Amino acid sequence: MTRRSPLSVGVPVLDEFAGSVLAVNFGSYPRIGDVPSEQKLRRALHGADRGEITPDELTAVEREVVKAVLAEQAEAGLDVLSDGQIAWYDALSHLARRLDGTEVGGLLRWFDNNFYYRQPMLTGPVRWQRPMLLDELEFAGAAADRPLKAVVTGPLTFASLSNDAHYGSLAAAALAIAEALNREIHSWGDLELAYVQVDEPSFGAATDVGLLREAWAALTRDLVVPLVIAPYFGDVSRSFTRLYDLGAAGYHVDARSHAGNASAVDAAGFPEGAALSLGVLDARNTRLEVAAQVAGEVEALRSGLPSSSPLLVTSNCGLEFLPRDTARRKLRLLSEVRDTVAGALR
């Protein structure tokens, strides 16, 4: 079978990691732990709600937590870090508050989890106004001792989960959001990032792939940073390979939420040089996996992939659903799995 090129829409590949097996934090991370020293952000948030501390003081506490989260990832031996999305209340409102044409509404359940998000309200044309994440990423990049990735919520999920009182169609809303996100990523300029992960938990078997392709083209236009698309939660057993035509720098598969997802990775048709992000630890279950068993799964999935394709060993979704101590243990497991798989390849 002829392999597809990941450069079809001009998005660069993760060439600095070619052929490597990397342990990577998926994205979000528990902001608050069980011990008093890990509850400073909870106290600061309560203080901010009561008007007892200023927004700048809250930001200072958030950044203390970001430093701690980066250190925990490094101590666990991860290769690529995230800032844990510590400043994000949820995956949508953090961006919706900063875009023109959007407001933040009431709480809705985040898919089938006992977590909630504030629903964006599309009240007018969605437009980018100013950098939304640049300060956070600059701080994390300066504090990190190894490559950093950024995470944004993708246009399809953003549009699907919003209350649209302006566009009247999912396609129009998704394309407007894609344009805004494109401008946001452009605003980061020369910020050094390993890659940008675009989360699309709304992607599934019923997704209009034509719309996703159009939104992805708008999102990635003229960008020089690699972008990895990350569907999760949904059943992609019959739709995962349809993502290959996007020409992304990498593709994430949630191998835990649905039994058939992992087997949907068509190694023979996988795009040459693109990264495969394998979500092999369950971020919604406190049970700790056995590293040797998970490594066996990873080795089986890697079989047949292009030799140039980086393998990103990660959790199926963000670790924010777990207690902080369990999340730390899962990070260490990622490193153990990486070492086992990398050793088998030598």
SEDO-881929 format. One line per 4 residues: number of its first residue (from 1); their letters; for each residue x, y, z of C-alpha. Coordinates in nm, 4 decimals. Example, Ala and Ser with C-alpha at 12.3 -4.5 7.8 and 13.67 -1.06 7.14 Angstrom:
! residues 2
1) as) 1.2300,-0.4500,0.7800; 1.3670,-0.1060,0.7140
//
This chain:
! residues 346
1) mtrr) 0.0000,0.0000,0.0000; 0.1276,0.3479,-0.0867; 0.1839,0.5562,0.2221; 0.0328,0.9009,0.2452
5) spls) 0.2545,1.2039,0.2951; 0.1894,1.4019,0.6156; 0.2902,1.7175,0.4289; -0.0181,1.7387,0.2099
9) vgvp) -0.1446,2.0583,0.3759; 0.1978,2.2014,0.4527; 0.2180,2.1013,0.8173; 0.5740,2.0048,0.9187
13) vlde) 0.6495,1.6688,1.0712; 0.8105,1.5986,1.4086; 1.1438,1.5359,1.2393; 1.3538,1.6001,1.5510
17) fags) 1.1909,1.2934,1.7078; 1.2004,1.0713,1.3966; 1.1923,0.7041,1.4878; 1.1960,0.7752,1.8621
21) vlav) 0.9774,0.6339,2.1380; 0.8784,0.9175,2.3720; 0.6856,0.9392,2.6988; 0.4514,1.2371,2.6798
25) nfgs) 0.1988,1.4010,2.9119; -0.1290,1.4166,2.7204; -0.2294,1.7619,2.8418; -0.4361,1.8473,3.1478
29) ypri) -0.3168,1.7529,3.4954; -0.4735,1.7655,3.8446; -0.4439,2.1186,3.9760; -0.5091,2.0282,4.3384
33) gdvp) -0.3706,1.7432,4.5481; -0.4512,1.5814,4.8801; -0.1804,1.7396,5.0948; -0.1975,2.1043,5.2107
37) seqk) 0.0991,2.2126,4.9967; -0.0927,2.0993,4.6859; -0.4095,2.2908,4.7769; -0.2781,2.6441,4.7437
41) lrra) -0.4610,2.6925,4.4141; -0.7927,2.5899,4.5701; -0.7401,2.8512,4.8425; -0.6427,3.1125,4.5847
45) lhga) -0.9485,3.0420,4.3696; -1.1761,3.0784,4.6711; -0.9982,3.4008,4.7606; -1.0414,3.5346,4.4083
49) drge) -1.4137,3.4495,4.4130; -1.4503,3.6485,4.7358; -1.2456,3.9396,4.6056; -0.9723,3.8799,4.8627
53) itpd) -0.6915,3.8494,4.6090; -0.6296,4.0206,4.2756; -0.6202,3.8498,3.9340; -0.2421,3.8993,3.9295
57) elta) -0.2107,3.7268,4.2659; -0.4185,3.4356,4.1380; -0.1958,3.4112,3.8305; 0.1109,3.4006,4.0543
61) vere) -0.0307,3.1011,4.2414; -0.1257,2.9284,3.9151; 0.2317,2.9676,3.7980; 0.3672,2.8160,4.1166
65) vvka) 0.1504,2.5142,4.0430; 0.2661,2.5061,3.6791; 0.6269,2.4899,3.7984; 0.5415,2.2051,4.0343
69) vlae) 0.3560,2.0169,3.7595; 0.6453,2.0584,3.5162; 0.8827,1.9301,3.7838; 0.6629,1.6253,3.8490
73) qaea) 0.6646,1.5384,3.4797; 1.0416,1.5800,3.4576; 1.0999,1.3731,3.7714; 0.8846,1.0990,3.6191
77) gldv) 1.1199,1.0932,3.3208; 0.8878,1.2268,3.0515; 1.0360,1.3501,2.7237; 0.7730,1.6085,2.6274
81) lsdg) 0.5879,1.8142,2.8890; 0.2707,2.0213,2.9049; 0.1835,2.3041,3.1420; -0.1012,2.0853,3.2699
85) qiaw) -0.3522,2.3488,3.1530; -0.3472,2.4682,3.5123; -0.5036,2.8064,3.4323; -0.7922,2.6451,3.2412
89) ydal) -1.1250,2.6087,3.4200; -1.2279,2.3706,3.1422; -1.1444,2.2921,2.7801; -1.3734,2.5575,2.6317
93) shla) -1.4393,2.8576,2.8548; -1.0687,2.9424,2.8871; -1.0708,3.0266,2.5161; -1.4312,3.1459,2.4895
97) rrld) -1.3710,3.4223,2.7454; -1.1000,3.5671,2.5243; -1.2615,3.5549,2.1811; -1.4807,3.8274,2.0372
101) gtev) -1.8354,3.7116,1.9635; -1.8474,3.4579,2.2451; -1.9820,3.4572,2.5981; -1.9682,3.1920,2.8684
105) ggll) -2.2933,3.0270,2.9731; -2.4011,2.7621,3.2215; -2.2510,2.4310,3.3223; -2.2912,2.1170,3.1131
109) rwfd) -2.1511,1.7700,3.1611; -1.8217,1.7022,2.9820; -1.9089,1.3956,2.7742; -1.9668,1.0930,3.0025
113) nnfy) -1.7543,1.2214,3.2905; -1.8414,1.3685,3.6279; -1.6728,1.6893,3.5156; -1.8428,1.9965,3.3771
117) yrqp) -1.7654,2.2792,3.1355; -1.9104,2.6244,3.0936; -2.0830,2.6266,2.7573; -1.9636,2.8891,2.5072
121) mltg) -2.2407,3.1074,2.3659; -2.1783,3.2222,2.0085; -2.3493,3.5606,2.0071; -2.1771,3.7188,1.7069
125) pvrw) -1.8956,3.6644,1.4580; -1.6189,3.4727,1.6374; -1.2978,3.6698,1.6015; -0.9525,3.6502,1.7534
129) qrpm) -0.8620,3.9708,1.9379; -0.5266,3.9179,2.1079; -0.3011,3.6294,2.2187; -0.4886,3.4022,2.4576
133) llde) -0.2254,3.1483,2.5629; 0.1047,3.3155,2.4795; 0.1862,3.4350,2.8327; 0.1077,3.0935,2.9800
137) lefa) 0.3190,2.9106,2.7228; 0.6101,3.1538,2.7496; 0.6173,3.1037,3.1257; 0.5987,2.7249,3.0967
141) gaaa) 0.8635,2.7196,2.8250; 1.1028,2.9186,3.0418; 1.0369,2.6912,3.3406; 1.0600,2.3593,3.1523
145) drpl) 1.3918,2.1786,3.1199; 1.2863,1.9799,2.8133; 1.0524,2.0152,2.5122; 0.7071,2.1611,2.5753
149) kavv) 0.3871,2.0987,2.3823; 0.0827,2.3239,2.3656; -0.2784,2.2046,2.3712; -0.5834,2.3729,2.2199
153) tgpl) -0.9414,2.2537,2.1841; -1.0182,2.1968,1.8184; -1.2745,2.3875,1.6110; -1.5083,2.0918,1.5579
157) tfas) -1.5425,2.0199,1.9299; -1.5620,2.3896,2.0189; -1.8424,2.4477,1.7680; -2.0272,2.1233,1.8492
161) lsnd) -2.0441,2.1982,2.2212; -2.1348,2.5669,2.1889; -2.4791,2.7263,2.1972; -2.4863,2.8922,1.8551
165) ahyg) -2.7125,3.1950,1.8371; -2.5317,3.3508,1.5411; -2.4167,3.1181,1.2612; -2.7022,2.8715,1.2338
169) slaa) -2.4779,2.5936,1.1055; -2.2046,2.3805,1.2557; -1.9878,2.4287,0.9473; -1.9900,2.8086,0.9606
173) aala) -1.9193,2.8118,1.3345; -1.6376,2.5568,1.3081; -1.4666,2.7447,1.0256; -1.4833,3.0754,1.2123
177) iaea) -1.3347,2.9128,1.5225; -1.0643,2.7482,1.3099; -0.9656,3.0872,1.1677; -0.9484,3.2331,1.5185
181) lnre) -0.7304,2.9458,1.6424; -0.5039,2.9840,1.3403; -0.4456,3.3481,1.4315; -0.3853,3.2490,1.7921
185) ihsw) -0.1132,3.0003,1.7020; 0.0418,3.2500,1.4600; 0.0566,3.5002,1.7477; 0.2965,3.2739,1.9350
189) gdle) 0.5658,3.3721,1.6863; 0.9006,3.2062,1.7518; 0.7900,3.0324,2.0707; 0.9743,2.6998,2.0858
193) layv) 0.7268,2.4129,2.1020; 0.7677,2.0444,2.0273; 0.4221,2.0527,1.8699; 0.0659,2.1744,1.9177
197) qvde) -0.1955,1.9146,2.0096; -0.5440,1.9869,1.8782; -0.8007,1.8062,2.0937; -1.1114,1.6815,1.9124
201) psfg) -1.3065,1.4623,2.1569; -1.6207,1.5211,1.9495; -1.4750,1.3251,1.6574; -1.6404,0.9884,1.6022
205) aatd) -1.8053,0.7623,1.3493; -2.0768,1.0179,1.2668; -1.8374,1.3085,1.2107; -1.8571,1.4947,0.8808
209) vgll) -1.4980,1.4331,0.7736; -1.5339,1.6804,0.4888; -1.6105,1.9543,0.7405; -1.3254,1.8428,0.9634
213) reaw) -1.0878,1.8546,0.6662; -1.2025,2.2052,0.5747; -1.1692,2.3271,0.9341; -0.8267,2.1638,0.9662
217) aalt) -0.7058,2.3395,0.6510; -0.8187,2.6744,0.7943; -0.6600,2.5978,1.1303; -0.3220,2.4957,0.9880
221) rdlv) -0.2891,2.7578,0.7151; 0.0706,2.8886,0.6890; 0.1749,2.7443,1.0246; 0.5317,2.6212,1.0744
225) vplv) 0.4758,2.4315,1.4010; 0.3730,2.0629,1.3796; 0.0116,1.9897,1.4750; -0.1115,1.6596,1.6175
229) iapy) -0.4841,1.5830,1.6096; -0.6179,1.4104,1.9204; -0.9650,1.2543,1.9172; -1.0598,1.0787,2.2399
233) fgdv) -1.3577,0.9395,2.4343; -1.5376,0.8375,2.1147; -1.5536,0.5159,1.9153; -1.3170,0.5694,1.6204
237) srsf) -1.2881,0.2023,1.5250; -1.4397,0.2715,1.1816; -1.3289,0.6307,1.1321; -0.9719,0.6692,1.2588
241) trly) -0.8002,0.6107,0.9243; -1.0157,0.8825,0.7682; -0.8047,1.1278,0.9657; -0.4948,1.0386,0.7652
245) dlga) -0.6071,1.2598,0.4770; -0.5779,1.5669,0.7012; -0.2020,1.5658,0.6571; -0.1375,1.6195,1.0279
249) agyh) 0.2055,1.5827,1.1846; 0.0635,1.3178,1.4155; -0.2486,1.1251,1.5152; -0.3639,1.0270,1.8633
253) vdar) -0.5652,0.7146,1.9322; -0.7526,0.6627,2.2593; -0.6858,0.2930,2.3110; -0.8831,0.2720,2.6361
257) shag) -1.2305,0.4261,2.5954; -1.3406,0.1766,2.3278; -1.2001,-0.1703,2.2690; -1.1832,-0.1389,1.8899
261) nasa) -0.9983,0.1911,1.8726; -0.6453,0.0537,1.8932; -0.7010,-0.1994,1.6162; -0.8248,0.0823,1.3901
265) vdaa) -0.4682,0.2091,1.3432; -0.3880,0.0938,0.9897; -0.0104,0.0613,1.0147; 0.0240,-0.0297,0.6483
269) gfpe) -0.1459,0.2928,0.5406; -0.0088,0.5171,0.8145; 0.1370,0.8425,0.6756; 0.5126,0.8294,0.6288
273) gaal) 0.6935,1.0221,0.9033; 0.3800,1.1163,1.0974; 0.3771,1.0542,1.4729; 0.1450,0.8029,1.6356
277) slgv) 0.0282,0.9138,1.9794; -0.0813,0.6042,2.1692; -0.3209,0.6643,2.4590; -0.2505,0.3396,2.6407
281) ldar) -0.2969,0.4454,3.0041; -0.6522,0.5044,3.1250; -0.6728,0.8587,3.2598; -1.0254,0.7995,3.3923
285) ntrl) -0.9449,0.4964,3.6059; -0.7351,0.4970,3.9227; -0.6260,0.1385,3.8577; -0.2553,0.1275,3.7767
289) evaa) -0.1677,-0.0653,3.4644; 0.1160,-0.3194,3.4468; 0.3982,-0.1634,3.2473; 0.5088,-0.4882,3.0806
293) qvag) 0.1567,-0.5636,2.9579; 0.1079,-0.2131,2.8205; 0.4488,-0.2258,2.6532; 0.3398,-0.5436,2.4761
297) evea) 0.0322,-0.3632,2.3424; 0.2461,-0.0732,2.2246; 0.4920,-0.3027,2.0497; 0.2058,-0.4765,1.8703
301) lrsg) 0.0592,-0.1441,1.7578; 0.3967,-0.0162,1.6455; 0.4590,-0.3189,1.4282; 0.4392,-0.2178,1.0642
305) lpss) 0.4559,0.1577,1.1205; 0.7060,0.3556,0.9134; 1.0481,0.3465,1.0808; 1.0603,0.7274,1.0708
309) spll) 0.7359,0.7686,1.2664; 0.7798,0.8879,1.6270; 0.5825,0.6916,1.8835; 0.4315,0.9077,2.1593
313) vtsn) 0.3399,0.6951,2.4622; 0.0740,0.8774,2.6623; -0.2612,0.8481,2.8392; -0.5867,0.8262,2.6471
317) cgle) -0.6935,1.1733,2.7646; -0.5879,1.4336,3.0211; -0.4963,1.3184,3.3707; -0.7101,1.5855,3.5400
321) flpr) -0.9752,1.3235,3.6269; -0.7392,1.1472,3.8683; -0.6135,1.2214,4.2197; -0.2791,1.3995,4.1987
325) dtar) -0.0806,1.1115,4.3476; -0.2358,0.8636,4.1037; -0.1549,1.0968,3.8150; 0.2097,1.1024,3.9257
329) rklr) 0.2155,0.7219,3.9286; 0.0679,0.7135,3.5792; 0.3425,0.9487,3.4588; 0.6069,0.7123,3.5925
333) llse) 0.4315,0.4241,3.4194; 0.4570,0.6091,3.0881; 0.8334,0.6252,3.1298; 0.8504,0.2562,3.2205
337) vrdt) 0.6510,0.1635,2.9107; 0.8724,0.3829,2.6921; 1.1896,0.2258,2.8294; 1.0567,-0.1261,2.7765
341) vaga) 0.9493,-0.0562,2.4183; 1.2677,0.1334,2.3320; 1.4765,-0.1501,2.4764; 1.2952,-0.4044,2.2619
345) lr) 1.3771,-0.2006,1.9506; 1.7527,-0.1983,2.0118
//
